[in-house]
């Protein structure tokens, strides 16, 4: 199995540290070798070892991502500790000794816990990866026999040993025994049971050659993969999956929460996932538990396997799911990160989309490993006591903390916010500010090309999954349901729904066409109704399972919803009606933990709604003669600015303050909050 990533031109790189950086990035960028923050690399001189810092990602590592250590201290500490001492206190002291071997003791960087192994292995460069193909063999019940058949004495095989001091000591002893047994200075590689592959060489080209040869031999032993490795499949119809998703996704967000914020829960029903969850022997395979430390760190040792029942109401399903998770918490001390549902697929949870997606990627790799191991003879997980040790080991807890992802501190940190009409203008600026303040934002718009471009730019700047573009027509209920289903798949649900989509067709009641009136009413009034009708049940499930949780529906209304607008009756009428809907929705949905409020901005003069040179309101109002005597767009604008006591139009920051206020407070619903610079005042 050769990597799809371009191999660096090492002949043109003279600096060994830069060679290490490029070697690390090569393997760290290939998910067939390394996922999440796993794996580690190093470079050594006679006196120093430069090893990857714990929690650092190899895919984008720089020279500053390595910790310099004194080799003499590392060499001495392996023989300092008593192998018979209890694991936890010994490993804590071993970790402290490893930290004390750093060249810069003032640094906060923590060296990889496996640095002592890197120090023992010969060769200037050491690369430790977790190749999927290799782990199919390391996690197989027949791995001892298969290792001998595939590699003989070329490779040193070490059945699983707990990481930390125990593994470092065992590797040192077994390398010495290997030399005594074979007469060779060192094996070409070290493969560790339920762990991965260690390669050591003076030349990066040798590391590549040995790695590819090892993978090729295991692939030859595997043969063609089975399309149904865990048995025959039983899959639910797509419509039924969507129906269940509307309950299970939001319910899991609340049930898995450890604090005020709900979890991000991504859904996966890819063929690989369904080969396990929908298979007759899927539960048996999944119940073996953690295969390797990476799976335990990110996914926990055991997934929750949850069976569906026929003809179950959403509330009954949510209650039964609540019971299952409560039992899991009692048994393990924490909530599950992976929930497998036969016939349907897999849910993965995290504080952010980044961390939830890491769980998904690591468990998908575990499914591949299980399938390969089964094909080679059977699946072998880590012993239960080892699984528990890794789950609670401080070193891995530290890595889990670092791996949580790109959470951003802000007023809506960890929230998921939906914004309609967000491909451009005011809606886009709302979405951008929400992301800047820590939220994941869903940009919904009929202009899907614009929404995709905007969401991609936000994700590029703020992190994968922080923004999602979804096509939606607010006047079409089926379009809204499909759009919200896409949100459920990505995030499990949402906390804030900003109903921003709106249109304006100015015109006299004497002359405006019925078509224009219907268009404005359909988008501004009916569209708001349909959005709430489809969003509210999803938000209600989150409150049902977590009664202290409240979510928000915020309509972006207008000052024209508070006072009439001359020759703009269709727009003002739709906005007046929107406030009526807000007040009515607020009374009804309060029992579901949903606050419903409107924000009534003043004139947003600098946005395209007003300033577009062809169809903006200034142009429309000039044509309609709304400003007597005005001959130019500039005169129309000045007329409107003069009507505002603060002499300027409304801006996005003005409105965002109102949005954050409404989301943060717990004692306002059914309100219409003016943000008009004093132009419109409540009485």
MARROTI-755450 format. One record per residue (C-alpha): residue number from 1; y, x, z. Coordinates in steps of 0.2 Angstrom, whole numbers, plus 5000, padded with zeros to 4 digits. Example, Ala and Ser with C-alpha at 12.3 -4.5 7.8 and 13.67 -1.06 7.14 Angstrom:
<rs>
> 1|4978|5062|5039
> 2|4995|5068|5036
</rs>
This chain:
<rs>
> 1|5000|5000|5000
> 2|5015|5009|4994
> 3|5032|5004|5000
> 4|5044|4994|4989
> 5|5058|5004|4996
> 6|5065|5018|4986
> 7|5059|5035|4993
> 8|5073|5047|4998
> 9|5076|5063|4988
> 10|5072|5074|5003
> 11|5074|5090|4991
> 12|5092|5087|4991
> 13|5094|5085|5010
> 14|5095|5101|5020
> 15|5100|5095|5037
> 16|5084|5090|5047
> 17|5093|5077|5056
> 18|5099|5069|5040
> 19|5081|5070|5034
> 20|5076|5061|5050
> 21|5089|5047|5047
> 22|5083|5044|5029
> 23|5065|5044|5034
> 24|5068|5032|5048
> 25|5078|5020|5037
> 26|5064|5021|5023
> 27|5051|5015|5035
> 28|5062|5004|5046
> 29|5068|4994|5030
> 30|5050|4989|5025
> 31|5043|4974|5035
> 32|5026|4980|5030
> 33|5028|4995|5042
> 34|5041|4989|5055
> 35|5048|4973|5061
> 36|5063|4969|5072
> 37|5067|4984|5083
> 38|5049|4991|5083
> 39|5043|5008|5079
> 40|5051|5025|5083
> 41|5054|5042|5075
> 42|5059|5059|5081
> 43|5063|5077|5075
> 44|5060|5092|5086
> 45|5065|5110|5088
> 46|5058|5123|5099
> 47|5068|5117|5114
> 48|5074|5099|5110
> 49|5067|5083|5104
> 50|5078|5070|5096
> 51|5070|5053|5097
> 52|5076|5035|5093
> 53|5085|5026|5107
> 54|5076|5011|5114
> 55|5083|4995|5106
> 56|5090|5004|5091
> 57|5084|4998|5074
> 58|5077|5010|5062
> 59|5083|5001|5046
> 60|5101|5006|5049
> 61|5100|5020|5061
> 62|5112|5035|5061
> 63|5111|5052|5069
> 64|5120|5044|5084
> 65|5105|5033|5087
> 66|5094|5047|5093
> 67|5093|5054|5111
> 68|5092|5072|5113
> 69|5079|5078|5126
> 70|5074|5094|5134
> 71|5056|5097|5128
> 72|5051|5108|5143
> 73|5055|5094|5155
> 74|5045|5082|5144
> 75|5030|5093|5143
> 76|5030|5096|5162
> 77|5031|5077|5167
> 78|5015|5072|5158
> 79|5005|5082|5171
> 80|5016|5077|5186
> 81|5010|5059|5189
> 82|4994|5053|5196
> 83|4984|5042|5184
> 84|4976|5033|5198
> 85|4993|5027|5205
> 86|4997|5008|5203
> 87|5004|5004|5186
> 88|5021|4997|5190
> 89|5028|5010|5203
> 90|5021|5024|5192
> 91|5028|5018|5176
> 92|5045|5015|5185
> 93|5045|5033|5191
> 94|5039|5039|5174
> 95|5053|5030|5165
> 96|5066|5038|5177
> 97|5058|5055|5173
> 98|5060|5052|5155
> 99|5078|5048|5157
> 100|5081|5063|5167
> 101|5074|5074|5153
> 102|5089|5069|5142
> 103|5101|5083|5137
> 104|5116|5071|5141
> 105|5113|5063|5158
> 106|5130|5054|5157
> 107|5124|5044|5141
> 108|5119|5026|5143
> 109|5107|5028|5129
> 110|5088|5026|5134
> 111|5075|5036|5124
> 112|5060|5027|5117
> 113|5047|5026|5131
> 114|5035|5035|5119
> 115|5046|5051|5118
> 116|5032|5060|5128
> 117|5020|5056|5114
> 118|5032|5063|5101
> 119|5034|5079|5111
> 120|5015|5082|5112
> 121|5011|5078|5093
> 122|5013|5093|5082
> 123|5025|5094|5067
> 124|5044|5093|5066
> 125|5044|5075|5062
> 126|5035|5061|5070
> 127|5035|5043|5063
> 128|5027|5029|5073
> 129|5025|5013|5063
> 130|5016|4996|5065
> 131|5009|4994|5047
> 132|5002|4976|5045
> 133|4987|4983|5036
> 134|4983|4996|5049
> 135|4985|4983|5063
> 136|4972|4972|5054
> 137|4960|4986|5058
> 138|4967|4991|5075
> 139|4965|4973|5081
> 140|4948|4970|5075
> 141|4932|4969|5086
> 142|4923|4982|5075
> 143|4938|4994|5074
> 144|4928|5009|5082
> 145|4915|5008|5068
> 146|4927|5004|5054
> 147|4938|5019|5059
> 148|4923|5031|5058
> 149|4918|5023|5041
> 150|4936|5024|5034
> 151|4942|5041|5040
> 152|4928|5051|5050
> 153|4936|5065|5059
> 154|4952|5066|5049
> 155|4960|5053|5060
> 156|4961|5053|5079
> 157|4956|5035|5085
> 158|4962|5030|5102
> 159|4957|5013|5108
> 160|4971|5003|5116
> 161|4979|5012|5131
> 162|4994|5004|5141
> 163|5010|5012|5134
> 164|5020|5024|5145
> 165|5013|5038|5156
> 166|4995|5032|5154
> 167|4996|5033|5135
> 168|5006|5050|5135
> 169|4993|5058|5146
> 170|4978|5051|5136
> 171|4985|5057|5120
> 172|4988|5075|5127
> 173|4970|5075|5133
> 174|4963|5069|5117
> 175|4972|5080|5106
> 176|4965|5095|5116
> 177|4948|5087|5115
> 178|4950|5084|5096
> 179|4954|5103|5093
> 180|4939|5108|5104
> 181|4928|5096|5095
> 182|4933|5099|5077
> 183|4941|5116|5077
> 184|4957|5109|5069
> 185|4974|5111|5076
> 186|4978|5093|5075
> 187|4972|5077|5066
> 188|4982|5071|5051
> 189|4986|5055|5060
> 190|4983|5046|5076
> 191|4979|5027|5076
> 192|4980|5017|5092
> 193|4970|5002|5095
> 194|4981|4986|5095
> 195|4996|4997|5093
> 196|4999|5006|5077
> 197|5000|5023|5068
> 198|5007|5040|5073
> 199|5011|5052|5059
> 200|5017|5070|5062
> 201|5021|5083|5049
> 202|5034|5097|5045
> 203|5038|5089|5028
> 204|5043|5071|5026
> 205|5033|5071|5009
> 206|5017|5074|5020
> 207|5021|5059|5031
> 208|5022|5048|5015
> 209|5006|5055|5007
> 210|4996|5052|5023
> 211|5003|5035|5027
> 212|4999|5028|5009
> 213|4982|5035|5009
> 214|4978|5027|5026
> 215|4984|5010|5020
> 216|4974|5012|5003
> 217|4958|5015|5012
> 218|4960|5000|5024
> 219|4965|4989|5009
> 220|4949|4994|5000
> 221|4939|4990|5015
> 222|4947|4973|5016
> 223|4944|4968|4999
> 224|4952|4952|4992
> 225|4961|4941|5005
> 226|4954|4924|5009
> 227|4966|4909|5004
> 228|4959|4900|5020
> 229|4956|4914|5033
> 230|4955|4901|5047
> 231|4945|4887|5039
> 232|4949|4872|5029
> 233|4967|4864|5030
> 234|4973|4847|5035
> 235|4991|4845|5031
> 236|5003|4831|5035
> 237|5013|4823|5021
> 238|5031|4830|5018
> 239|5039|4813|5023
> 240|5029|4813|5040
> 241|5034|4831|5043
> 242|5053|4827|5041
> 243|5051|4812|5052
> 244|5043|4823|5066
> 245|5055|4837|5063
> 246|5070|4825|5068
> 247|5062|4823|5085
> 248|5053|4839|5089
> 249|5067|4851|5083
> 250|5081|4843|5094
> 251|5069|4841|5109
> 252|5063|4859|5109
> 253|5081|4865|5109
> 254|5084|4856|5126
> 255|5067|4859|5133
> 256|5067|4877|5130
> 257|5084|4880|5137
> 258|5086|4891|5152
> 259|5105|4887|5155
> 260|5119|4876|5148
> 261|5117|4881|5130
> 262|5102|4874|5120
> 263|5091|4886|5111
> 264|5091|4889|5092
> 265|5074|4884|5085
> 266|5069|4888|5068
> 267|5055|4879|5059
> 268|5043|4887|5047
> 269|5030|4878|5036
> 270|5027|4892|5024
> 271|5009|4893|5017
> 272|5005|4908|5028
> 273|5010|4898|5044
> 274|5000|4883|5038
> 275|4985|4893|5035
> 276|4984|4895|5054
> 277|4992|4879|5061
> 278|4983|4867|5049
> 279|4966|4876|5049
> 280|4951|4869|5058
> 281|4949|4885|5067
> 282|4968|4889|5069
> 283|4969|4885|5088
> 284|4954|4896|5092
> 285|4963|4911|5082
> 286|4980|4908|5090
> 287|4973|4906|5108
> 288|4967|4925|5108
> 289|4984|4929|5114
> 290|4995|4945|5111
> 291|4988|4957|5098
> 292|5000|4971|5101
> 293|5016|4975|5112
> 294|5028|4970|5098
> 295|5021|4952|5097
> 296|5021|4951|5116
> 297|5039|4957|5117
> 298|5046|4945|5104
> 299|5034|4930|5104
> 300|5027|4931|5122
> 301|5008|4934|5124
> 302|5003|4916|5120
> 303|5010|4902|5109
> 304|5010|4884|5114
> 305|4998|4874|5104
> 306|5004|4856|5103
> 307|4993|4842|5096
> 308|5001|4827|5088
> 309|4996|4809|5091
> 310|4996|4794|5080
> 311|5010|4780|5081
> 312|5020|4789|5094
> 313|5038|4784|5097
> 314|5051|4798|5097
> 315|5054|4796|5116
> 316|5035|4796|5119
> 317|5033|4812|5109
> 318|5048|4820|5117
> 319|5041|4816|5135
> 320|5024|4823|5130
> 321|5031|4839|5123
> 322|5042|4840|5139
> 323|5026|4839|5149
> 324|5017|4853|5139
> 325|5031|4865|5140
> 326|5033|4862|5159
> 327|5014|4866|5161
> 328|5017|4882|5150
> 329|5031|4887|5161
> 330|5021|4885|5177
> 331|5007|4895|5170
> 332|5017|4909|5163
> 333|5034|4909|5172
> 334|5044|4906|5157
> 335|5046|4895|5141
> 336|5036|4898|5125
> 337|5045|4907|5111
> 338|5032|4900|5098
> 339|5026|4882|5097
> 340|5012|4879|5084
> 341|5009|4861|5079
> 342|4994|4857|5068
> 343|4997|4848|5052
> 344|5015|4853|5053
> 345|5020|4871|5056
> 346|5028|4883|5068
> 347|5044|4882|5079
> 348|5052|4898|5085
> 349|5066|4899|5098
> 350|5079|4911|5103
> 351|5097|4912|5109
> 352|5104|4915|5092
> 353|5097|4912|5074
> 354|5094|4931|5073
> 355|5083|4931|5089
> 356|5074|4916|5084
> 357|5071|4922|5066
> 358|5064|4939|5074
> 359|5051|4929|5083
> 360|5047|4920|5067
> 361|5045|4936|5057
> 362|5035|4945|5071
> 363|5023|4930|5073
> 364|5021|4928|5054
> 365|5015|4946|5054
> 366|5003|4942|5068
> 367|4995|4929|5057
> 368|4993|4941|5043
> 369|4985|4953|5056
> 370|4974|4940|5063
> 371|4968|4935|5045
> 372|4964|4953|5041
> 373|4955|4957|5057
> 374|4945|4941|5055
> 375|4940|4947|5037
> 376|4935|4964|5044
> 377|4924|4956|5058
> 378|4934|4947|5071
> 379|4950|4947|5080
> 380|4953|4957|5096
> 381|4968|4954|5106
> 382|4974|4964|5121
> 383|4966|4962|5138
> 384|4974|4948|5148
> 385|4980|4960|5161
> 386|4988|4971|5148
> 387|4996|4956|5140
> 388|5004|4952|5157
> 389|5009|4970|5161
> 390|5018|4971|5144
> 391|5026|4954|5147
> 392|5034|4959|5163
> 393|5036|4978|5160
> 394|5054|4983|5163
> 395|5054|4994|5148
> 396|5049|4980|5137
> 397|5061|4968|5145
> 398|5075|4980|5141
> 399|5070|4980|5123
> 400|5069|4961|5123
> 401|5086|4960|5130
> 402|5093|4972|5116
> 403|5083|4962|5103
> 404|5091|4945|5107
> 405|5103|4947|5092
> 406|5121|4944|5087
> 407|5127|4933|5101
> 408|5146|4933|5101
> 409|5157|4929|5116
> 410|5168|4914|5113
> 411|5173|4897|5117
> 412|5158|4889|5108
> 413|5146|4904|5110
> 414|5128|4899|5106
> 415|5133|4882|5099
> 416|5128|4875|5082
> 417|5142|4866|5074
> 418|5141|4855|5058
> 419|5157|4854|5048
> 420|5158|4842|5033
> 421|5170|4846|5018
> 422|5169|4864|5023
> 423|5168|4873|5006
> 424|5187|4876|5005
> 425|5203|4872|5014
> 426|5205|4865|5031
> 427|5186|4863|5033
> 428|5182|4880|5029
> 429|5195|4887|5041
> 430|5188|4876|5055
> 431|5170|4883|5051
> 432|5177|4901|5050
> 433|5185|4899|5067
> 434|5170|4891|5075
> 435|5159|4906|5070
> 436|5173|4918|5076
> 437|5171|4910|5093
> 438|5152|4912|5094
> 439|5145|4897|5085
> 440|5133|4895|5071
> 441|5142|4885|5058
> 442|5134|4873|5044
> 443|5146|4871|5030
> 444|5142|4854|5021
> 445|5151|4850|5005
> 446|5147|4842|4988
> 447|5154|4858|4981
> 448|5138|4868|4985
> 449|5144|4883|4975
> 450|5159|4885|4986
> 451|5150|4882|5002
> 452|5137|4895|4998
> 453|5150|4908|4994
> 454|5159|4904|5010
> 455|5143|4904|5021
> 456|5137|4920|5013
> 457|5154|4929|5017
> 458|5153|4923|5035
> 459|5135|4928|5037
> 460|5139|4945|5029
> 461|5153|4948|5042
> 462|5145|4940|5057
> 463|5127|4941|5056
> 464|5112|4933|5047
> 465|5110|4915|5050
> 466|5127|4913|5058
> 467|5132|4901|5043
> 468|5122|4890|5032
> 469|5128|4880|5017
> 470|5121|4863|5013
> 471|5125|4851|4999
> 472|5130|4834|5005
> 473|5138|4818|4999
> 474|5146|4809|5014
> 475|5145|4792|5005
> 476|5126|4793|5003
> 477|5115|4790|5018
> 478|5100|4799|5010
> 479|5110|4814|5005
> 480|5116|4815|5023
> 481|5098|4814|5030
> 482|5092|4828|5018
> 483|5107|4839|5023
> 484|5103|4836|5042
> 485|5085|4840|5039
> 486|5090|4857|5032
> 487|5100|4860|5048
> 488|5085|4855|5059
> 489|5074|4868|5049
> 490|5086|4882|5052
> 491|5093|4878|5070
> 492|5083|4864|5077
> 493|5098|4853|5079
> 494|5117|4854|5083
> 495|5129|4853|5097
> 496|5146|4849|5088
> 497|5148|4838|5072
> 498|5165|4839|5064
> 499|5168|4825|5052
> 500|5181|4833|5042
> 501|5177|4827|5024
> 502|5191|4817|5017
> 503|5201|4812|5002
> 504|5218|4805|4998
> 505|5224|4795|4983
> 506|5242|4791|4986
> 507|5249|4775|4977
> 508|5259|4759|4980
> 509|5249|4744|4985
> 510|5257|4736|4969
> 511|5250|4748|4957
> 512|5235|4757|4965
> 513|5218|4754|4956
> 514|5204|4746|4965
> 515|5193|4761|4960
> 516|5205|4773|4969
> 517|5206|4762|4984
> 518|5186|4761|4985
> 519|5185|4780|4983
> 520|5196|4784|4998
> 521|5188|4770|5009
> 522|5171|4776|5004
> 523|5174|4794|5009
> 524|5186|4792|5024
> 525|5179|4777|5032
> 526|5161|4773|5026
> 527|5157|4792|5025
> 528|5162|4794|5044
> 529|5151|4779|5048
> 530|5136|4786|5039
> 531|5138|4803|5046
> 532|5138|4797|5064
> 533|5124|4785|5060
> 534|5112|4799|5055
> 535|5119|4813|5066
> 536|5119|4803|5083
> 537|5100|4800|5084
> 538|5097|4819|5083
> 539|5110|4823|5096
> 540|5103|4809|5107
> 541|5086|4817|5108
> 542|5094|4833|5115
> 543|5102|4823|5129
> 544|5086|4813|5132
> 545|5076|4829|5136
> 546|5091|4837|5145
> 547|5101|4824|5154
> 548|5115|4835|5159
> 549|5118|4841|5141
> 550|5133|4833|5131
> 551|5137|4835|5113
> 552|5152|4831|5103
> 553|5156|4821|5087
> 554|5174|4825|5082
> 555|5182|4816|5068
> 556|5197|4825|5059
> 557|5208|4810|5057
> 558|5227|4811|5053
> 559|5244|4806|5060
> 560|5242|4792|5046
> 561|5229|4785|5057
> 562|5242|4782|5071
> 563|5256|4776|5061
> 564|5258|4768|5043
> 565|5261|4778|5028
> 566|5273|4772|5014
> 567|5264|4770|4997
> 568|5248|4778|5005
> 569|5240|4762|5011
> 570|5222|4766|5006
> 571|5223|4783|5016
> 572|5231|4776|5031
> 573|5220|4761|5032
> 574|5204|4772|5031
> 575|5211|4783|5045
> 576|5216|4768|5056
> 577|5199|4761|5053
> 578|5192|4778|5058
> 579|5200|4778|5075
> 580|5192|4760|5077
> 581|5175|4768|5073
> 582|5178|4782|5085
> 583|5182|4770|5099
> 584|5167|4759|5095
> 585|5155|4774|5093
> 586|5162|4782|5110
> 587|5157|4766|5119
> 588|5140|4765|5112
> 589|5135|4783|5112
> 590|5141|4788|5129
> 591|5123|4783|5135
> 592|5116|4796|5123
> 593|5127|4810|5130
> 594|5138|4810|5115
> 595|5157|4811|5116
> 596|5166|4804|5101
> 597|5184|4808|5098
> 598|5197|4810|5084
> 599|5210|4823|5081
> 600|5225|4817|5071
> 601|5234|4832|5063
> 602|5251|4832|5056
> 603|5255|4838|5039
> 604|5244|4853|5034
> 605|5257|4859|5022
> 606|5250|4876|5017
> 607|5232|4870|5013
> 608|5226|4864|4995
> 609|5227|4846|5001
> 610|5246|4847|5001
> 611|5250|4862|4991
> 612|5238|4862|4976
> 613|5250|4864|4961
> 614|5240|4851|4951
> 615|5233|4838|4963
> 616|5241|4842|4980
> 617|5250|4829|4990
> 618|5267|4836|4986
> 619|5264|4834|4968
> 620|5257|4816|4970
> 621|5271|4811|4981
> 622|5284|4817|4969
> 623|5275|4807|4955
> 624|5274|4792|4966
> 625|5292|4793|4971
> 626|5289|4793|4990
> 627|5304|4804|4993
> 628|5319|4796|4985
> 629|5330|4807|4975
> 630|5318|4822|4976
> 631|5317|4831|4959
> 632|5305|4846|4964
> 633|5290|4849|4974
> 634|5301|4860|4985
> 635|5312|4846|4989
> 636|5297|4835|4994
> 637|5291|4848|5005
> 638|5307|4851|5014
> 639|5309|4832|5017
> 640|5292|4832|5025
> 641|5296|4847|5036
> 642|5312|4840|5042
> 643|5303|4825|5049
> 644|5293|4836|5061
> 645|5303|4840|5077
> 646|5295|4857|5077
> 647|5301|4859|5059
> 648|5284|4865|5052
> 649|5268|4859|5047
> 650|5251|4859|5056
> 651|5240|4874|5055
> 652|5222|4877|5058
> 653|5225|4886|5075
> 654|5234|4870|5081
> 655|5219|4859|5077
> 656|5206|4872|5084
> 657|5214|4871|5101
> 658|5211|4852|5101
> 659|5193|4855|5095
> 660|5189|4867|5108
> 661|5197|4856|5121
> 662|5187|4841|5116
> 663|5171|4851|5116
> 664|5174|4859|5133
> 665|5180|4844|5143
> 666|5168|4832|5151
> 667|5179|4817|5154
> 668|5186|4811|5138
> 669|5178|4800|5124
> 670|5185|4788|5112
> 671|5202|4797|5111
> 672|5214|4800|5096
> 673|5222|4817|5100
> 674|5239|4819|5090
> 675|5242|4837|5084
> 676|5258|4833|5075
> 677|5272|4844|5082
> 678|5280|4829|5090
> 679|5281|4819|5074
> 680|5270|4805|5080
> 681|5269|4802|5099
> 682|5257|4791|5108
> 683|5264|4776|5118
</rs>
